[in-house]
Amino acid sequence: MGKRLLRSLALVFGCVAVSSLGYTFALNIIESASGSIPLFLYNSQ
């Protein structure tokens, strides 16, 4: 039971980490392309 719980928690935290890294990466691309982060994206954080 403990291993299954640990595995599911690791999966959840991994997904959160990957999605937040992807969001940061996308923001960096947008910023370098346009010169500034669009305000609606910046305010939605």
Order of alpha helices (4+ residues) and beta strands (2+ residues): alpha-alpha
